[in-house]
């Protein structure tokens, strides 16, 4: 998991860009993850970026953690997406819509699509677990 985020500006008039190393604050951390509403330890309004680590019910030990970096994080809506292909050639797509407001990350929708044998099947499965949320000021 990230220890820092490097934020910089572009080269202007031949000058070397300035960089700022941002140290994250852990806002949520769960060894098993959470599929429900998450309460952050501080308001998302106090951060410029949130980094969300998540995995699916297929197990992080098999598919690993995925993450997304969100900017402008107070009162916003986002989609977490996980995709992969199994050893038998089936393609899986899992998505979770979330809403971030203040100290809360809420589910607003979720789905799973399985493409196997050319015939897609869809289910309303809440299978994405949020494992950790980091905030950057």
C-alpha positions as CSV (number, residue, x, y, z in Angstrom):
1,X,0.0,0.0,0.0
2,X,1.2,3.5,-0.7
3,X,3.4,5.3,1.8
4,X,3.2,8.6,0.0
5,X,1.9,10.4,-3.0
6,X,4.1,12.7,-5.1
7,X,2.3,15.8,-6.3
8,X,4.0,18.2,-8.6
9,X,3.5,21.0,-11.1
10,X,4.6,21.1,-14.8
11,X,7.9,22.6,-16.0
12,X,7.4,26.2,-16.8
13,X,9.9,28.5,-18.6
14,X,12.6,25.8,-18.4
15,X,12.4,25.7,-14.6
16,X,12.6,22.4,-12.7
17,X,9.2,21.4,-11.3
18,X,8.6,21.5,-7.6
19,X,7.4,18.4,-5.8
20,X,5.6,17.9,-2.6
21,X,5.5,14.6,-0.8
22,X,2.1,14.0,0.7
23,X,2.0,11.6,3.7
24,X,-1.4,9.8,4.0
25,X,-3.7,9.6,6.9
26,X,-5.4,6.3,7.5
27,X,-9.1,7.0,7.5
28,X,-10.4,3.4,7.5
29,X,-8.6,0.1,7.9
30,X,-10.1,-3.4,8.1
31,X,-8.3,-6.7,7.9
32,X,-11.4,-8.3,6.4
33,X,-12.9,-5.5,4.4
34,X,-16.4,-4.1,4.4
35,X,-19.2,-4.3,1.9
36,X,-21.5,-1.9,3.8
37,X,-21.5,1.7,4.9
38,X,-18.0,2.8,6.1
39,X,-17.4,5.4,8.7
40,X,-14.1,7.4,8.2
41,X,-12.1,8.6,11.2
42,X,-12.1,12.1,9.7
43,X,-14.3,14.1,7.2
44,X,-13.4,13.6,3.5
45,X,-13.8,17.4,3.2
46,X,-10.4,17.8,4.9
47,X,-8.6,15.9,2.1
48,X,-7.7,16.7,-1.5
49,X,-7.4,13.0,-2.4
50,X,-8.7,9.7,-1.1
51,X,-7.1,6.4,-2.0
52,X,-9.4,3.4,-1.7
53,X,-8.1,-0.2,-1.6
54,X,-10.6,-2.9,-2.4
55,X,-11.0,-6.5,-3.4
56,X,-13.7,-8.9,-4.5
57,X,-15.4,-11.9,-2.8
58,X,-13.1,-14.1,-5.0
59,X,-10.4,-13.3,-2.5
60,X,-7.6,-10.8,-2.4
61,X,-5.1,-13.7,-2.1
62,X,-6.0,-14.7,-5.6
63,X,-6.8,-11.5,-7.4
64,X,-4.9,-9.0,-5.2
65,X,-6.0,-5.6,-4.0
66,X,-7.1,-3.0,-6.4
67,X,-7.1,0.7,-5.7
68,X,-8.4,4.0,-7.0
69,X,-7.3,7.6,-6.3
70,X,-10.1,10.1,-6.1
71,X,-9.7,13.9,-6.2
72,X,-12.1,16.4,-4.7
73,X,-13.7,13.9,-2.4
74,X,-16.5,15.5,-0.4
75,X,-20.0,14.8,-1.5
76,X,-19.1,12.9,-4.6
77,X,-20.1,9.7,-6.4
78,X,-17.7,7.1,-7.8
79,X,-17.6,3.6,-9.2
80,X,-15.2,0.9,-8.0
81,X,-14.5,-1.7,-10.7
82,X,-12.8,-5.1,-10.7
83,X,-12.3,-7.2,-13.8
84,X,-10.3,-10.4,-14.6
85,X,-10.3,-13.5,-16.7
86,X,-10.4,-16.9,-15.1
87,X,-8.3,-19.9,-16.1
88,X,-11.3,-21.3,-18.0
89,X,-11.5,-18.1,-20.1
90,X,-14.6,-16.6,-18.4
91,X,-14.5,-12.8,-18.0
92,X,-15.8,-11.3,-14.8
93,X,-16.7,-7.7,-14.2
94,X,-17.8,-6.4,-10.7
95,X,-18.8,-2.9,-9.9
96,X,-19.9,-0.9,-6.9
97,X,-21.2,2.6,-6.9
98,X,-20.3,4.6,-3.8
99,X,-21.2,8.0,-2.4
100,X,-18.7,9.9,-0.3
101,X,-20.0,12.6,2.1
102,X,-18.3,13.8,5.2
103,X,-17.3,10.8,7.3
104,X,-19.3,8.3,5.4
105,X,-18.8,6.1,2.3
106,X,-22.2,4.5,1.3
107,X,-23.2,1.9,-1.3
108,X,-25.5,3.3,-3.9
109,X,-25.6,0.3,-6.2
110,X,-23.6,-2.8,-7.3
111,X,-23.6,-5.5,-10.0
112,X,-21.7,-8.4,-11.4
113,X,-21.4,-9.6,-15.0
114,X,-20.0,-13.0,-16.0
115,X,-19.1,-13.5,-19.7
116,X,-18.8,-17.2,-20.2
117,X,-19.4,-19.0,-23.4
118,X,-20.5,-15.8,-25.1
119,X,-23.6,-15.4,-22.9
120,X,-23.5,-12.7,-20.3
121,X,-25.2,-13.2,-17.0
122,X,-25.8,-10.4,-14.5
123,X,-26.5,-10.4,-10.8
124,X,-27.0,-7.8,-8.2
125,X,-24.1,-8.9,-6.0
126,X,-22.5,-6.7,-3.4
127,X,-19.1,-8.4,-3.8
128,X,-16.6,-5.6,-3.5
129,X,-15.0,-5.2,-0.1
130,X,-13.3,-1.9,0.9
131,X,-10.2,-2.7,2.8
132,X,-8.5,0.6,3.5
133,X,-9.0,4.3,2.8
134,X,-6.2,6.8,2.9
135,X,-6.5,10.6,2.9
136,X,-4.0,13.1,1.4
137,X,-4.3,16.8,2.3
